[in-house]
């Protein structure tokens, strides 16, 4: 394989990582809708999920964190917090790859801001350079995304069981 083919494969790998990160974030957002419905115990009608889906992801996370304060089981609270942290990490990098141009630097792809506000936040005065995000950081975010999806499924199962038990106890005998 010559250098050109290696470069093409490297580019394809980068594109695949970016695509998988975006798709993972989309799956997490969809799962977050269901988690929020279960944690808030607002399910039961067909229109609940489409309404929850219209809420911005950051706001959904804030709502979940606020609701977390009312969870008494310490381990459940910790798991909800970890889930929120992972989602925030994934969406941070998802936003970077979706809103920051990719540039080749030393033969490798990096994401470097071009908007003035982002440049001023990322500028390294001593190096006279702008910090960038590497593909390795995206791979790390992707791993966190996979973990978040698994954690979300556990939360869904736990809160579904809790809600079913609350409903069972509310039925008069």
Secondary structure, DSSP 8 states (H G I E B T S, - for coil): --HHHHHHHHHHHHHHHHHHHHHHHHHHHHHHHHHHHHHHT--SSTHHHHHHHTS-HHHHHHHHHHHHTT---HHHHHHHHHHHHHHHHHHHHHHHHHHS-EEEETTEEEEE--SHHHHHHHEETTTTEE-EEEHHHHHHHHHHHHHHHHHHHHHHHHHHHHHHHHHHHHS--
